[in-house]
Amino acid sequence: MKHPIYTTFAALLVIMLVAAEARGWTPMRPTEVKNIPRSIRDNPGAYRPHYRSFFGTGRYLRGK
Amino acid sequence: MSAPAVSSLSCPQCGAAITLRTLDQAQSVVCSSCGSILDARDPNLHVLQAFEAKQKFTPQIPLGTRGALKGEKWEVVGYQVRRITIDGTSYYWEEYLLFNPYKGFRYLTQYDGHWNDVQIVKAAPAESINGRQPFVTLYGETFKHFQTATAYTEFVLGEFPWQVRVGDHAVVRDFVAPPRMLSEESTPDETTWSLGTYTPAAQIWKAFSLPGKPLRPRGVYANQPDEYRPVAGSMAKRYLLFAAIIVGLGVLRFVTAARETVFATDSSFFRPGAPADSLAFVTPTFTVKGRTTDLEVTTEAQVDNGWAYFDYALVNEQTGTTYEFGREVSYYYGRDSDGAWSEGSRRDRALLPSVPAGQYFLRVLPEAQVPTDFLEYRIVVRRDVPIVTPYLVCLALLAIPPIFWALRAWGMESARWKESDYAPDDDDDDE
């Protein structure tokens, strides 16, 4: 077989791509939190996102 | 080849013994002791030229060495060093004359560790010109002109089938089609063509059972085979094969993706001084069906020179697992000295990875800074939405090795032609 390392690398890429599509992987990484209290429905304004404690308001400024 | 037939004579200049290996084929012989060039056809070995070389050279393959090269036995009978001068710099190379009584003569040349196995060709190649670069065709193979220079004989040793002299010169034109090189040597009296084949030094060393290791080749020689191009070529073919697989998978994915809308809502934002937290709300529950896949949350807001920010929490009602993320929609536009400009978009798309089936709702906290304090927006949630990025990333990663080898091949070709008459910014290198 010609270029065994390259062929293996390419085959791994294809396998990873198929796996990514099968599992619905995307580049986005949202903060995943377990066991959110059900009271969030009753008082949504009181809920504090966990990522805010790291990133401030979360928004970034734009405009020329 | 049987035992060498030799004839022993004495040098009329210094009295040292002279050995003739090619017998009646020799026209001149060099005394290895005093360096005088003698007429081999004269029984008294008339001196053609006393030693005139400016320096002495020692052949890497001693005269008299015998070996089997490419299945035929040869003996080294002559050695000469030749020179060309380009832009004031002199370049020297060695030529070894090999003899086989049944096959005649052939040559080995060596420059900077690069060896060529050279044979005289009887047929004259057909010459044409393409642009400013001539080329010749021999036996159906096309050779590109590489360099024209005047070669001077600097040092000779052994015997030769012509009357050799130090200071002899000939105009040499080299044409290349790696691993072969066709060379034309012209003197006022005659023109000869020879065909060289690039030969690894290790093969020469093995053929003549030479001690030690050969010099490591330096630089890229005119007809040195491009070792990278075949690798780049076959790797490119492999790339195309896998690229086709990836494109095929991508097409399949885009054709079969469900793109199912699981939730959509239109809402508006109005806050004349309302506390931010009071604007948070939760959506009705919606169902995400099917296999674990990505979930697209599209936010479309009619912002004009303003921004809206949405704190999202996608909550799985059964497990309590929550995916938190924030998205900004901002759109600015205007006109300045450079003309009209715009920045941002009124639409944002977030792709949540690997969201399993279940009952979900969104907790949304909008914030905005818009001129009117009133903003309409729309949120749409879809599952199983294909994205092109992973396919492009795979294609790009896959292309790195072939590109690497192609660049090496390109670099080798550049280095080769840099030494030619066709080097960039180099019109005429000839002496």
Interface residues (C-beta under 8 A of the other chain):
Chain A: K2 H3 Y6 T7 F9 A10 A11 L13 V14 M16 L17 V18 A20 E21 A22 R23 G24 W25 T26 P27 M28 R29 P30 T31 E32 V33 K34 N35 I36 P37 R38 I40 R41 P44 G45 A46 Y47 P49 H50 Y51 R52 F55 T57 G58 R59 Y60 L61 R62 G63 K64
Chain B: V231 S234 M235 R238 Y239 F242 I245 I246 L249 R253 P275 D277 S278 L279 A280 F281 V282 R291 T292 T293 D294 L295 N305 W307 Y309 D311 A313 L314 V315 T319 G320 T321 T322 Y323 E324 F325 G326 E328 S330 Y332 G334 D336 W341 E343 G344 A350 L351 L352 P353 S354 V355 F361 R363 V364 L365 E367 D384 P386 I387 T389 P390 Y391 C394 L397 L398 P401
